[in-house]
Amino acid sequence: MKPVSVLVVIVNYRTPVMAVDAAGALAAEVMARGDVHVAIVDNQSGDGSAETIAAAIAARGYDSWCSLISEDRNGGFAAGNNAGLRWYHERTGGYPEYAWLLNPDTIAEAGALGALVDFLEINPTVGIVGSRCLERDGTVWPSAFRFMDVRSELDGAINFGPVTRLLGNPVIAPRPTDEPMQAQWVSGTSMMVRRLVIERIGLMDEGYFLYFEETDYCARARDAGFDIWTVPASRVVHIGGQATGVTGEARAVKRRPRYWFASRARFFLHAHGLACTHLANLMWLLGYPLGRLIAWARGRTRDDPPRLWLDFLHAYYGHGGIMYRPTDRARTMGVGNG
């Protein structure tokens, strides 16, 4: 395989048509540039996704710039992205100058790829850059964030303006701007990584099955001296939560899965330690009922998953809870894949 400047990695799990459409949205820019390859990684979907993707690549004539990587296990989102990067490394002996990790449930607008590359080219201290994420109706979806801490967990649980101001405005998703904005971490929906970052800190931590892997990766990149930014000129429509239901239109219908709680704990323990993680959990558990009460008194509804408080309590402190299993906690605090 001939080395390219940009490798686009799209990880699929049972959304094969969307994954191919996500690649197809890039076709014009890929063909015009000539220095891009797209790798669609099927995370052992077990539903014929790999065959569907392979057939679509051939039928649409994408063979020259798009490849299918069929995994024999579903190791999660981080593992899928790592598989794409390892596949490239095995064939070229190195990593691409830029790796664009792109969700399968996205449609990138014209110039989205180039805007990210151009920003990295003129800003050598920036290691990771994200796109502006849009809903299908054009509504801007948060894509630049601050790291979670005890205050942000309490604030998010209560979700009431006066409390937010009292806590010093620890909102994890600042209001988007129309200019490039520095962030602490960016959404893994569309995230471009400089080769030097991969060489310095390694691949993503596969201890995260899904969610918070991009948060962790950005934290590691910042610790290594790289800046993190978002570029509104790179616009990506995100049809969120198609495979999981945790985000997007189904987010208030399905209960939050245990892997979300495990990923949250893994990041908190690594970033803040055990005592702070327990304190953050306590603040959330106390704040959430208060927030529900305030919303009820104001005649407001909250877009929360069913049984969220009970699932939070049980996931961390119930029988076999995450915080009561020392072996799991030791793995949770590990970094892995460095």
C-alpha positions, 0 to 999 in steps of 0.5 A: 500500500502506498503511504498517504497523508490522511487516513480516515478510519470509520468504525462500523457496528451494524450500521453498514449502509451508514458507514459506506455513506459516510465514506461516500460523503468524502468521495469528491474531496478524496478524489480531488486531493489524491492523498487520502485513504479511507478504512472502514473497520467492521467490529465483528458485527455478526449481521452481514455488515462486512459483506454489505460494506465490501459489496458497496465499495465495489459497486460504487467504485470506491476500491482505489481509495477505500478498504474494508478491515473485518475484525474477528471481535468487537473490542469497542470503539477504541479497539476499532480505531486502533485496528485501522491504524495498525492495519495501515502501519503494517502495510506502510511501516508507519502512521499517516501524517494525519488520522481522521477518526470519523463516526459511521453515522456522519455525513461530512460536508464539502471541505470538512477534511481539508479544513482540519488538515489546513488548521493542523498544517499552520498550527504545529502545537495542535495535536488533535482537532475536531469538527463542528457537529450538526444535527440533521436540521442544522442545529449545532451540537456541542463538540468542544468540552472541558474535563469533568470534575466534582463540580461539573458532576454536581452541576450536570445532575442538578441542571439549574442555572442559579446553581451553575452560576453558584458553582462557578459555571463548571459546564463541560460544553461551552457555547460554540463559537464561529471561530476556531476554539481551544478545548480540553477535549473534542468529540470522537464523532470527528477527530483528526490526530497528528502523527506525532501524537500517535508516536508519542503517546500511542494508540487509544486505551482499549480498556474503554469499550465505548464512550470517554475514550476520546476524552482520555486520549485528549487528556493524554495528548495534553499531558504530552504537550499538545493543544486541542482545538475545534474548527467550525469550518469543518462541518459534519452532520451527526446522526447520533446514537444509531448503534447505542441509543445513548445519544441522539433521538433514542437517548431518553428511551433506552437505559444507559448501558453498564459500559457507559458507567464503566468508561466514566469510572475509568476516566475519573479514576485515571484523571482524579483518583479514587477519593475524588471519584467517590466524591463525584459519584456522591455529588451526582447521586445527591444532586440528581433528585434535587434537579428532578425536583426543581424541574418538576416545580418549574413545570419542566421535563428532563431528557433523561434515560429511564431509571438513571439514578438507580442504574448509576447507584447499582452500577457503582455500588450495587452487588458486583458494582464497579467501585467495589471490585478491586481487580476491575478498579486496578484495570480501570486505573491502567492506561494500556495501549501506550 
